[in-house]
């Protein structure tokens, strides 16, 4: 799974600097766009704080712990925002939407596995944890539908695209890269670097399909 994390970090940063930032700066880089980008960092910081707010380090004892329920709420908000970002990126262009989908998808694989573990740790049965994890994942579809229904307006895209860039920078820098540094063995670290670079290269290759 650590190589999924490596690829995801590279893909997210590649998406930001190869696809999203060029899109943001097409009409200049006003202060408002900087603030929208920073809002992505701030919102995801708040979501993480909310998720860990009631975090309990003791395993379940026949009941669901509050931290597991809080994690579900935080994950639902996170997935909804991911859906908004994906939907808005497809409004920009098909390649930008595809690049963003890849970046989000590979980020979500280790995250959803981690969330499943959190629910088990919090007292959920395996079946119940799977069901609620699936249910919460559907909020991403809701977010995408909301973004697509809002249409390709400059106001919506002018906010969501820099917001997406900020959130990706936060996730890659705050969550994914620190996780990679927990592994110090040289061979595994080398392969982490290769997967990280591969994630960036995939984002670069997608530029050939832009129109």
N, C-alpha and C positions, 0 to 999 in steps of 0.2 A: 504493500500500500504506500510505502514511503516514496516510491517512484511515481505513483499517481500524483502525490503531493508535489513532487519536483516538477513534473510536467505541468500541473495546474498553475504553479507559481509562475513559471516561464510563459505559459499561455496568457495568463491574466495581465502580466506586465507587458507582454508583446502586444496584446489587444489594445492596451492603453496607449502605448507610445507609437504603434504602427497604424492603428485604425481610428481610435477615438480622438486622440489629441489633434491629428490632422483635420478631422471633421470639425472639431471645436474651433480651430483657429482659421477656418476658411473665411470667416467674416470678421477677423480680428480677434483679439483676446482681451476683452473688457474686464473690468473689476468684477462685474456680476458673474462672469463665467468662472473666475477664480473662487468666488464665494460658493457657487453651486458645486464646484469640484470639492472644496473643503467640507461642504455639507454632507457629501457622501462619506467622507472620513468620520465626521462627527456622528452621523446617524448610526453607522455601523459600530462605532465605539459605544454608543448608548445601548444598542441592541445586545452587544456582548456583556456590558455591565448588567443589563436586565437579566440575561440568561444566568449569569453567575451570582446574582444578587442573593438568592436563597439557596446557593449551592450547599449540599450536604455531603460530607465525606464518608457517611456510614451507609452500608448496603441496606436494601429494603428488608423490612421485617413483617411481611404480610400485608402491607399497605403501600400506596403510592406516596412517595415523599414529595413535598412541595417543590423542590428544585427540579424534579422531572417534569412537573406540570408547567413550571415557569419556562423550562427549556423548550417545551412544545410551543408555547406562545411566542417565544423569541424566534424559534425556527420558522413558525408560520409567517411572522412579519418579514423575516429574512427572505423566505421563498417568494413571498408576494412582491417584494422589491426586485428580486432577481427576475421575476416574470415581467415586471414593468420595464426593466432595463432591456431584456431580450426583445420584447415587443417593440419598444422604441427604436432599437438598433435595426430591426428589419424595415422600419419606416425610412431610415436613412438610405440603406441599400441592402441587397441580398447578401453580398460578401461580408459587409460589416455585421449584419445580423447573424450570419453563419459563424463568423469568428467569435462573436460574443457568446453564442450558444455553446461552442466548443469550450471556451474558457470557463463558463458557468458549470457545464456538465462535468468536467474533470475536477472542478472544485467540489461539486456536490457529492461525488462518489465517496471520498473519505469522510466528508462531513456527515452524510446520512448514516454511514456505518458507525461513526462515532456517536451520533444521536441515538441510534438503536441501542448501543451499549449503555448510554446514559439512562435510557428508559428502563432497561433491565436492572441496572444498578439502583434505580429509584423504586423498584418494587413491582414493575409491570411484568406480566407473563410474556413469553415470546410472541404468542399470537396477538395479544393486545398491543404490544410494542410495534409489531409489524403493521397492524391495522392503523394505529394512530400516526405512525411515520408516513404511511401511504396517504392518509387523509390530509395531513399537513402539507405534504408535497404538492397536492392539488392546488394550493394557494398560488403556486407559481403560474399555473395555467390561468387562474383568475387575474393575476397581475398582467400577464401578456394580453389577455382579452381587453382589459381596461385600457392599456396603452394603445392597442390597435383601434379601439373604438373612439379614442380621443382624436385620432387622425394625425396627419403629417403637418402639424402646425409648428411654426417657428418657436412659439412660446414653450410648448411641451418639450420638443426636442432640444431647445436651447437650455432647458434645465436638466432633463434626464440624461443626456449624453455626458456632460461634465460630471453629473452626479454618479453615473456609472463608473467613470474614470476614477473618481475619488474613492468609491467603494472598493474597486478592484485593487487600487494601490494599498488601501488599508488591509484588506484581506490577505494579499500576498505578503506585505511587509510585517503585519502584526501576528498573523496566524500561521501562514504556511512556511515562510523562511525560518522563523524561530524553531518550528518543528523539525526542519531539516538539520539544524545545527545540533540537535540532540544526538545525532549519529556522527561519531568522530572517526570511525574506522575508515582507513584511506581508500580501500577498494569501493566500499559502498558510497563514500563521499564523492568519488570520481564519477560513479554511475548517476548519482544525484545531479551532478553538474551536467552530464550529457543529456539527461531527461529535461533538465531546466532549459538548456540551449535548444533542445528539440522542440519544446513548447513555443519558444520564440520563433524558431524557423517555420513552424506550421503557420503561425500568424503572418509571417512575411510572405510565405508562398500564396496565401489567400489574396494578397494584393494583386496578383496576376489575373484574378477573376473579377476585379472591380471594373465598374463601367460608369 
